[in-house]
């Protein structure tokens, strides 16, 4: 069941200069987010992903199309009704957006006070959340006394305070180092698994998507240019912008500068073998080379695991034996591309 349904959604802003054209930040997006899933929305700066997030949490009105959240079309609601919807959506941000004049406890308490929750319930909820995010010993410290990772954990706790059905994470790990990022990713997976909260992650970091998302939507120029399961997009990216993103994490064909160096050290025939979930295994492929008397050496690439499935691209040097015959046989087992 879709908790969020976007149908031909557009958001246009006035021209930046007199006589210019409107700026189409979101342009005809149709997308569903199932209840309980984690969706990654990926795009370079200016792709429209953050604007799309603001349409989902009703901070921006759509110019056209429909934005349906939990069965309610936000484009038809009055402001008082939109405020009720916003309370069901938590937000975490790149720069944390914490109140520096309030303690950790005070930051988490803020949305509860706004919602009119009693003091007793506030104490119970805040204590529960501080233990959940691993900051029970930081309750009375101020944001400037915390590390970046700890600040983001406070942000997560605050976003969860009002028990939302949806959590929007807008570049929530961009200001963090890789180790701290992984800790936040692990925390978000727990949020999803233990509370069943639907999470939409806005990011340009494919390592985050790889380790967190169930599905991915890739945006460019305000449009969703490709979407699918995380494994499918990593293993078989179809759109050029998707391939560029995936190649930041997964080795594909060696680039020209690398090929030049490989040629100096490996004068044999260089081919790249693409291993996928539905292809032959490495042992079958290398066994075929052995049967043909072909020597092989791995010179570039590697294997990846996404959503419990493995895939990868291995560039090998082939020497001796019946190389042409072996390549024809192996081409029936896996994808084979010549390195030129």
C-alpha positions in Angstrom: 0.0 0.0 0.0 1.3 3.4 -1.0 1.6 5.9 1.9 2.8 8.6 -0.4 1.5 9.0 -3.9 2.8 11.7 -6.3 1.0 12.1 -9.6 2.4 14.4 -12.3 3.6 16.8 -9.7 5.2 20.0 -10.7 6.6 23.0 -8.8 7.5 26.2 -10.7 9.0 29.3 -9.3 8.7 32.8 -10.8 11.4 33.8 -13.4 14.7 35.0 -11.9 14.7 38.0 -14.1 12.0 40.0 -15.8 10.9 38.4 -19.1 12.6 35.1 -18.2 11.0 31.7 -18.0 9.6 30.1 -14.8 12.0 27.9 -12.9 10.7 24.3 -13.0 12.2 22.7 -9.8 10.0 19.7 -10.1 8.6 18.7 -13.4 5.9 16.0 -13.8 7.0 13.6 -11.1 4.9 10.4 -10.6 6.2 8.3 -7.7 4.8 6.0 -5.0 6.3 5.3 -1.6 5.0 2.2 0.1 4.2 2.2 3.8 7.2 0.9 5.8 9.8 1.2 3.0 12.9 3.3 2.8 13.1 5.3 -0.5 16.3 7.1 -1.5 15.9 10.1 -3.8 19.2 10.8 -5.5 20.3 13.7 -7.6 23.0 16.3 -8.1 22.6 19.8 -6.8 19.6 21.5 -8.5 18.0 18.2 -9.5 14.8 19.1 -7.5 15.1 16.4 -4.8 14.9 18.8 -1.8 12.0 20.7 -3.4 10.2 17.3 -3.8 10.7 16.7 -0.1 9.1 20.0 0.8 6.1 19.1 -1.4 5.7 15.9 0.5 5.7 17.6 3.9 3.5 20.4 2.7 6.1 23.1 3.3 5.6 24.1 -0.4 2.4 24.0 -2.4 2.6 22.1 -5.7 2.0 24.1 -8.9 0.1 21.2 -10.4 -0.5 17.5 -9.9 -1.5 15.7 -6.7 0.5 15.0 -3.6 -1.4 12.3 -1.5 -0.1 11.5 1.9 -1.9 8.8 4.0 -5.0 9.2 1.7 -5.2 13.0 1.8 -4.4 15.1 -1.2 -2.3 18.0 0.2 -3.2 20.2 -2.8 -6.8 20.3 -1.6 -6.3 21.0 2.1 -6.6 24.3 4.0 -3.6 25.5 6.1 -5.1 24.2 9.4 -5.5 20.8 7.8 -2.0 20.9 6.4 -0.6 21.6 9.9 -2.2 18.3 11.1 -0.5 16.4 8.3 2.9 18.0 9.0 2.7 16.6 12.6 2.8 13.1 11.1 6.0 13.8 9.2 9.4 14.1 11.0 12.4 16.0 9.4 16.1 15.7 9.9 18.5 18.1 8.2 22.1 18.4 7.0 23.0 21.2 9.5 21.0 19.6 12.4 18.8 22.7 13.0 19.1 22.4 16.8 18.3 25.1 19.2 21.6 26.2 20.6 20.1 27.8 23.7 18.4 24.5 24.7 19.8 21.3 26.1 19.5 18.0 24.3 16.5 17.3 26.5 15.0 20.7 25.6 15.5 20.2 21.9 13.6 16.9 22.0 10.9 18.4 24.3 10.1 21.3 21.9 7.8 19.5 19.5 6.1 17.7 22.4 5.3 21.1 24.1 4.0 22.5 20.8 1.7 19.4 20.5 0.4 20.0 24.0 1.8 16.8 25.5 1.6 16.6 29.3 4.8 17.0 31.3 4.7 13.4 32.5 4.3 12.1 29.0 7.1 14.3 27.8 9.5 12.9 30.4 8.6 9.3 29.4 8.9 10.0 25.7 12.2 11.9 25.9 13.8 9.4 28.1 12.7 6.6 25.8 14.1 8.4 22.8 17.4 9.3 24.4 18.0 5.7 25.2 17.0 4.7 21.7 19.5 7.0 20.0 22.3 6.3 22.6 22.4 9.7 24.2 21.0 9.1 27.7 24.2 10.5 29.2 24.0 13.7 27.1 20.5 14.9 28.2 21.7 18.1 29.9 24.4 19.1 27.5 24.1 21.8 24.8 24.6 21.3 21.1 28.0 22.9 21.0 29.2 20.3 23.4 28.3 17.5 21.0 30.0 15.9 18.0 28.4 16.1 14.6 27.2 12.5 14.9 25.7 13.2 18.3 23.9 16.3 17.0 22.3 14.3 14.2 21.2 11.7 16.8 19.5 14.5 18.7 17.9 15.5 15.4 16.6 12.0 14.8 15.2 11.8 18.4 13.5 15.2 18.0 12.0 14.1 14.6 10.6 10.9 16.3 9.2 12.8 19.3 5.7 13.2 17.9 5.6 9.6 16.7 5.5 10.4 12.9 4.4 7.9 10.2 7.0 9.4 7.8 10.6 10.6 8.3 12.2 12.8 5.7 16.0 12.9 5.9 17.3 15.8 3.7 21.1 15.3 3.2 21.2 14.2 6.8 24.7 12.7 6.5 26.4 15.2 4.2 28.2 17.0 7.0 29.5 13.8 8.6 32.6 11.7 8.2 32.2 8.1 6.8 32.3 6.3 10.1 29.8 8.7 11.7 27.6 8.5 8.6 27.5 4.7 8.9 26.3 5.1 12.5 23.5 7.4 11.4 22.6 5.0 8.6 22.4 2.1 11.1 20.2 4.2 13.4 17.8 5.0 10.6 17.5 1.3 9.7 16.6 0.7 13.4 14.0 3.5 13.2 12.4 1.8 10.2 12.7 -1.8 11.5 11.5 -1.2 15.1 8.9 1.6 14.6 7.8 0.8 11.0 8.3 4.4 10.0 8.4 5.1 6.3 11.7 6.9 5.4 12.5 9.1 2.4 16.2 9.9 2.2 17.3 12.8 0.1 21.0 12.5 -0.8 23.7 12.5 -3.3 25.8 9.9 -1.4 25.4 6.5 -3.1 27.1 4.7 -0.2 24.2 5.8 2.0 21.7 4.7 -0.6 23.5 1.3 -1.0 23.4 0.6 2.8 20.0 2.0 3.6 17.4 2.3 0.8 15.0 -0.4 -0.4 14.3 1.5 -3.6 15.8 4.5 -5.3 14.5 7.3 -7.5 17.1 9.2 -9.5 16.3 12.9 -10.4 17.7 15.2 -13.0 16.3 18.6 -14.1 13.3 18.2 -11.9 12.3 14.8 -13.3 12.6 11.2 -12.1 14.7 9.7 -14.8 15.0 6.2 -13.3 13.6 4.2 -10.4 13.7 0.7 -9.1 15.1 -1.5 -6.3 18.4 -0.5 -5.0 20.0 -3.7 -6.3 18.6 -3.3 -9.8 19.8 0.3 -10.0 23.3 -0.6 -8.8 23.6 -3.7 -10.9 22.0 -2.4 -14.1 21.9 1.4 -14.2 20.1 2.4 -17.4 20.3 6.2 -17.4 23.6 8.1 -17.8 23.1 10.1 -14.6 22.4 6.9 -12.6 25.6 5.3 -14.1 27.6 8.3 -12.9 26.2 8.0 -9.4 26.8 4.2 -9.3 30.3 4.5 -10.5 31.2 6.6 -7.4 30.7 3.3 -5.5 31.0 0.5 -7.9 34.0 -0.1 -10.3 32.9 -0.5 -13.9 35.2 -0.4 -16.9 38.6 1.0 -16.1 38.8 4.7 -17.2 41.2 5.6 -20.1 43.9 6.9 -17.7 43.9 3.6 -15.8 43.8 1.5 -19.1 47.0 3.2 -20.2 48.8 2.1 -17.1 47.3 -1.4 -17.2 48.6 -1.8 -20.8 52.1 -1.1 -19.6 52.0 -3.9 -17.0 49.6 -6.4 -18.7 50.2 -6.9 -22.5 47.6 -9.7 -22.8 44.0 -9.3 -23.8 42.0 -7.2 -21.4 38.3 -7.8 -20.9 35.8 -6.8 -18.3 33.4 -9.5 -17.0 30.1 -8.4 -15.6 28.8 -10.7 -12.8 25.1 -10.4 -11.9 22.6 -12.3 -9.8 21.3 -14.2 -12.8 24.7 -14.9 -14.4 27.2 -17.7 -14.0 29.5 -17.7 -11.0 33.1 -16.7 -10.9 34.2 -20.4 -10.5 32.2 -21.3 -13.7 33.8 -18.5 -15.7 37.3 -19.0 -14.5 36.9 -22.8 -14.9 36.0 -22.2 -18.6 39.2 -20.2 -19.1 41.2 -23.0 -17.4 39.7 -25.6 -19.7 40.7 -23.6 -22.7 44.3 -23.4 -21.3 43.9 -19.6 -20.9 45.8 -17.8 -18.1 43.9 -15.1 -16.3 44.8 -12.4 -13.8 42.5 -9.9 -12.1 43.8 -6.4 -12.8 40.8 -4.1 -11.9 37.4 -4.0 -10.3 35.6 -5.8 -7.5 32.4 -7.4 -6.2 29.7 -5.6 -4.3 26.8 -6.7 -2.0 23.5 -4.8 -2.1 20.3 -6.0 -0.4 21.9 -9.4 0.2 22.8 -10.0 -3.5 26.2 -9.8 -5.1 27.3 -8.3 -8.4 30.4 -6.7 -9.8 32.8 -6.1 -12.7 36.1 -7.8 -12.9 38.7 -6.7 -15.5 41.1 -9.6 -16.3 44.2 -10.1 -18.4 43.9 -13.2 -20.6 47.1 -14.9 -21.9 48.1 -18.1 -23.8 45.8 -20.9 -24.8 42.7 -20.5 -27.0 41.8 -16.9 -25.9 39.3 -16.2 -28.7 37.5 -19.5 -28.2 37.4 -19.0 -24.4 36.0 -15.5 -24.7 33.2 -16.8 -27.0 32.3 -19.5 -24.4 32.4 -17.1 -21.5 30.2 -14.6 -23.4 27.4 -17.1 -23.0 27.8 -17.1 -19.2 28.4 -13.4 -18.3 28.6 -10.0 -20.0 32.0 -9.6 -21.6 33.3 -6.2 -22.7 36.6 -5.5 -24.4 38.8 -3.0 -22.7 40.1 -0.6 -25.4 
